């Protein structure tokens, strides 16, 4: 087999939707660049249907799961914001492909680069010129009142137990490692990873956790209790939220805002570290502090630290 043949077998997933003209144009460019570089572009079935409806040239791209198995995907290139990146992580969950995000949205906290650098990103993807960073993910199980597992999923950002009815309040008890901690009425509870600490957790008043810290954050939402502050536990601990029988109504579990399951009174949601992290491709390893400042546009005018004077990081 020649080196050219070997390169032709490489399969790279492109994740994009057809809801915006600039994303469609970007998808067409990426597919063409991958082919020119000797790699095989692949699309999810839904994405190919939507994209080919407006760009017929994309109609012959291979389909994930039908033409190419998930385990054979080398890398996923994502054109979109954080929601699209979360969908990509879901698509490659059963494989080992890292996810490379090209921000086509607004904040795009999970994205590695902005759209202006797209051509360079594709070139580097073809050349294997990137590093892989593993992020803690959550294993999430729902158990019924007899302690039987009735639903199981995972999350990269967060698992959230919420009230299903606007006018109802959830009555829950928080448990850590099989021991009850506190019970209260609330609108819900967010259990977050460091990756998700800048998402729902952040909006709910939880702490920002650096990705290098292995930890799980637990943040009650509008709790009616004195001891209902955000908690941070180690990844070796299991956190559970039990919907108490006295709850007048039902709750709902949401994972990454994508997967949901109804929670009747008596249900327990058990969250712990997954043994399978999510892999992110990085082109420009950079300080998380700089990412926070850039993405949230934080004010740093007047800073007189060493890098401001010498141009180097201490």
N, C-alpha and C positions, 0 to 999 in steps of 0.2 A: 504493500500500500504506500502510495506516495504521500508526502506531507500535504499536498493539495487535497487529496482524498480525505485525509484525516481531519483537515480543517472543515471540509464540507459537511462532515457529520455532526459538527457542533451545533447544538440547538439553543437558541436564546429566545426567551419569552418576552414579548412586548405587550405591556398592559396599558390600554388606553380606551377611552370611550368616544363616542361620536357626538357628544352633546355640545362641543365647542369647535369652531372652525380651526382655531390654532392648534388644538390637540390632534385633530384629524390630519392636518398638514404635517405636524411633527411625527405622527405615526408613520406616514408615508415616507418621510425622509429617513427615519430610523430603519424601517424595513429595507429600503433601497441601500442604505449604508452597510447594513449587515450582509446583504447579498453580495455587495461589491467587495466586502472583506472576507468572503468565503465562509460565512456562517449562515445557518438556516434560521430565519425568523419563524416564530410560532405565535399564534394568537389564541386566546380563549374563544370558545365557540360563540358566545354572546357578543364578544368584541368584534370578531370577524364579520358576523352578520350585520352589525350596526355600521362598522366602518366601510365594508364593501358596498353597502347601499348608497353611500355618497362618494366612495372612491373605488370603482370597480377593479382597479389594478390590485387591490388587496384581497380580492376574492379567491386567489390561488394560494394564499398563505396557509401553511400547515396548521392544524387545529390541535390544541392541547387535549390529551386524553384519547382522541380518536386516531390521529396520525403520529403523535409523539407522546410518550409516557412522561409523567411528571418527573420520575427518577432520572430521565435523560436530559432534563433541562439544566443547562450549565449556569445560567444567570437570568434574572428577570429585570428588564429595563422598564421602569414605570414612568409614564407621562401623566402627571396629575398632581393633586395635593395629597394630604395625609390620608384622606378616605380611600383614594385609589391605591395608595401604598399598602394600607391595611387589607384591601381586597387582594392585592398581589401576594401578600404574605399568606393569605388564606389559600390562594391557588397553588402555591408551591409547598404547602405545609407538609405534604407526604413525600417530599423530596429533600434535596440538600442545597438547592440553588439559593445563593444570596440575592437580596433585592437591592437594586440601584435606583434611587428616586431622582427624577428630574422634575423640578417644581414647575407646574403649569398653573398653580392656584395662587393663593394669597400668602398665608404664613408658611405652609409647607415645612413644618418643623422636622419631619422625618426625612425630607428630601436631602440629597447630598449636594446637588448643584441647582442653579437656576437655568432657565430655558436657553439663555444666551450661550451657554457652554455645552449645548447638546451634542454638536458634532464632535467635539473633543472627547466627550464622555463615551460616545459610541466607539470611537477609535481606540480608546483605552480599554474598553470592554473587550473588543476583539483581540487586543494585544495582551489580555490578562493583567493589565496594569492597574490593579486595585487591591486593596486590603479588605479582609472580611472581619467584621466586628460582630460578636455574638451578644444578643440581648436577652435578658431574662424574660421568659414567658410564663403564663399562669395556666395551671391545670384547674378546670372548674367542673365540679360535680354537683348535681342536684339529687338530694335524697328525700324520700317520702317519710311519713311518720313511722314507718316500720324500719327505717334506716337502709332501705334498698335504693341503689342508684337507678334513677329513672331518666337521667339525661347527663351527657358528658360533652364538654367542649374545651376550648382553650381561649386565651386572650394575650395579645401583645401589649395593649394599652391598659385596659381595665375590665373588670367584671363589676357590674352595677346591679344592685337589688333596688328596685323602685316600686312605688305604689302604681297600680294599674289604673286607678280612678283618681281624677283630679281632686275630688271632694273627700276622699278617704285618706286616712293616715295608717301607715304600717306600724304594727307593734312587733319589735324585733328584739332578739338577744344576741349579743356579740360573744363569740366563743374563740378562745385561742388554745390550741393543742388539747382540745377536748374538755376545757374548763371554762365555765361561764364567766364573763367579765362584767357586762352591764346590759340592762334591758331598758328600752325607751321607745316612745313613739317618734316617728320621723317620716320624712318624705322618701328616704332611701339611704343606702350605704354604698360608697365607692371603694373598691379594693383595686389598687393600682400598682403597676410596675414602675421602675425608674423611667422607662421610656414613656409611659403614660402620665408621668407626674406633671408634664407641661400641658396636658389635655384636660379632661373632665376634672381630674383631681385638683389641678391648678384653679379652675373656675370655682370649685367648691371650697376653696380655702386651704387645700392641702399643701404640703411642702414640695418644693422642687428638689428632686433627688438626682444627683449626678449619675450618669450611666455606669460609672465604675463602681458604684455602691450597690452591693447585692442587698436589696431590701424590698419590703412590701408595705405600701401605705394603706391605711384604713381611715376613711373620712365619712362621718355621718352627715346626712343632708337634712338641714332644718330640724335638728333633734330637739325634743322637749325633755331635756335632762341636764343635770349639772355636769356629770362626767360623760361628755360626748364630744371630746376634742379629737383632732386627728392623731392617729397612732402610727408608729413606724416599727415594724417587727422584722426580724431576720428571715431570710429565705428558707430556713430550715423549719419554720413554724407553719402550722396550718391554721387558717382563719376561717371561721364559719359564721354565717348569718342565718339565724333561724326565724322564720315567720311564725310568730306565736299564734296559738289556736284562737286567742281572743281577738285577733285582727278582724275588723269588720270589712271584709273585702278580700281581694287577692293582690299579690305582687307580681312583678315580672323581672326576670333576669335578662340583662343585655350584656353581651360581650363585644367590645370594640364597636358598639353601635351597629353590629351586623347580624349577630345571632341571638335569638331570644327564646325564652321558655317561660310559660306561666308558672306562678308559684302560689298554690293554694295554702291556706293556713296549715301549719305543721311541717311545711317543706323546709329543708335545710340546704343552703348553698355552701359547699366546702371548697375553699380556694387554697392552693398551695403551689409551690414552684413546679413548673413542668420540667421533665427531664429532657425536653427538646427545646433548645433556645431558637430564637429567630435570628437569621443571619443577614446582616446589612453590608452591602458593598460600599467601601469608602474610597474616594479618589483623593481627597484632601484631608487627611487626619488633622483636626484642629481642636483647639481648646473649647470645651463645652461652655465656658464662660463667654467666649466670643460668639458662639452660636446663640446663646440667650440674648446677648446684646443686639445681635444682628436681626434675629427673628422677631423679637419683641420691641425693637427700636428703643432700647433703654437709654436714658440720658447718662452719658459719661463725660460730658464736657467739664474741663477743669482738672481732670485726673492728672497727677504728676508722678505716677509710678515709674519704675526703672525703664519699662519698655517705651514710655512716652518720651523719655530723655535719650535713651540709647538706641531705640528701635529693636531691642532684643527682649525676649521673654526671660525673666529671672529663673 
